[in-house]
Amino acid sequence: MKTMVLETTSLVRYLISKVCAMMAVSRYYVPLQVVYRIDLPVDQEERIRFFTSFPKDPLHKGSVQLRTGALIGLPSTFSYRTAEDVECSSILVAQETVDWNSSAGEDLRNSLVLSDKAKAFVIGREIYYVKSFNVHIDMLLQTCSCVLAYITGSTLNLNFLLTLRLKPWARFMVFSTVAVAWLFVYIAVDDAVHCLYDNKADRLVAKLRKIYAEGGVEYYNTVLRQNRALRTLLGSRGTKQFTHYGNVVSLWRNPTVQLTSRRDNLLKYLAEYEHQNTIVPHDAVESEPNTEV
């Protein structure tokens, strides 16, 4: 039985190593260490598939709570170890070449390189995303919104006899207003749930070890610097997409927590680690080195 469990568990680690090999990463222990640190059940490990994604941000689809499993995409930039590894000739901004000698171009190139602890934080965060029941909640919210919109329309029609009093075009306007109202309710609740999961994922990863919290701070600072560089390189379009601090401009929705807020939350977790180090005797501190993820 023990041999069977080890063979099953090794499957996900093998797949991760193959993805890292495709990304030309010479040292692929980071994903392996993160999976080991989170200590997922074997059946959930089997449902995770990693692949190389081409958008600049990590992404995830599905959930390990589903039979179909989950996909986690790691950017191709994860293969970069130093700024010299960045393939400048293949990177375009708004379908135009980048002046890499400018300050904004240099900031962009440096922001494409992450340390191992920052990569570990990202991988851990994505694993906690797919470990959650976010997919189920999204489906539940969509179903409830449609059902409640139908019930609201039916109740109005029954109580005010809309079929008899209003012409078809007027009833269409009333029912459309009800549908739009519930659509706005769904969007507001859905955004709030996503923000809740954002903060929860960051917190769970930061609680693994101090080095993960440090990696999270580094990652969000790097993304903010990248967005500021893109804001400059894109000109007038950049000011509409990114704020002066590097946050993504959002006019009326908040589909995710702002990057500065996520970084500040991780700084609070780091402060908690520092506080624990000051009150715990040196010989009681965990002897495990804090330089590996």
Secondary structure, DSSP 8 states (H G I E B T S, - for coil): -HHHHHHHHHHHHHHHHHHHHHTT-S--HHHHHHHHHHT--HHHHTTEEEEEE-SSS-EEEE-TTSTT-EEEEEEGGGG--SGGG--GGG-EETTEE--TTSHHHHHHHHHT---HHHHHHHHHHHHHHHHSSHHHHHHHHHHHHHHHHHHHHHHHHHHHTHHHHS-HHHHHHHHHHHHHHHHHHHHHHHHHHHHHHHHHHHHHHHTT-HHHHHHHHHHHHHHHHHHHHHHHHTTHHHHHHB-TTS-B--SS--SS--HHHHHHHHHHHHHHHHHHHHHS-GGGS--S-SS--
